[in-house]
Amino acid sequence: MNNRIFVARLPWSVCKIALRNHFAKYGPISDGYVVLDRITRRSKGYGFVTFASQESAQNAVSAQHEIEGRQLVVNIAFDKNAGSTQKSTQDEVDA
């Protein structure tokens, strides 16, 4: 289990402070940010929140979330490198 969550369908007006404030009721947060477009510096509509404990992250995922009238999608975040192991295995099969 992971203590990092993925948050999708964020309104473009939500900044990292608002994101952290929204999820702080589920437990201590060690990091939280909204992903921005590199060129325009505008929100891409999703972000990540890292909790101090796995229990806090699970509690956040279990709850329903709404910001500015918009229903959010919240899931446990997957490690970026987790998929690379599967790809290398598939590459060996193809060879």
N, C-alpha and C positions, 0 to 999 in steps of 0.2 A: 504494500500500500504506500501511497505517496501523500505528502502533506501539501502538495501544490495543486491548485485548481485552475481550470480553464473557464473563463467567463465569456460567453458569446452574446450577440444581439445587444451590445451596449449602445445607448444613445451617443451620438457624436459629441455631445456637450459634456459627457462625463470625463473627468480628469482622474489622475491616479489618487488624489486625495479623497475625492468622492467615492471612488471604488474601495479604498481602504476603509473609510468610515462606514460604508454600507456593510462590509463583511466583518468589522471589528466585534460585533455582538456575538460572533461564534467562537471567538478566542483570540489570543495574541497573534499578531501578524508580523512576520519578519521581513516580508517584501510584498510589493504590489505595484503593478504598472499596467498602463493601457498601451497597446501597440500602436505606433504612429507610422504614417506613410513617410518615407525618407525624404521625399521631394516637397510635399505640401505641408508636412508636419501636422496633418489632421489625423484624427483617430480612424483606425481601420474597423472599429466596432467590436473589438475583442481585447481581452487582457488576461493577466495571470495574477493570482494571489497565493502567496506562500505563508502557511500558518506555522506556528511553533510546534504544533502537534498534529498527528494524523487524525486524532479524534475530532479536533476542531474542523479540519478539512472535510471529514465525513459528515459532520453535522451541517456544514454549509451546503454540501451537495444534496443532502436529504431535504432541505427546505426549498420553498418556492420563493423566487426573487423577482422584484419589480422595481425599476427605477424610471422615474418620469413617465409612468404609465406603460412602460414597455416590459414584457415578460422576458427575463433573462434565461439563457441556457447555461447551466453550471455542471461541470463534470470534473472528475479527477484528471489532471494533466498527465500525459504520457511523456516519458523521456525521449528526447529527439533521437538519441543513439539506439534506442530499443529496436527500431525498425531496420537498422543497418545490419544487424546480426541475421535477420531473416533474409535480407537481400543477398548477403554473401553466401548463404546456404543455397539459395535458388541459383546463383551464379555457378556454383559447383555442379548442380544438377544439369544445367544447360551445357556445361563444358564437355 
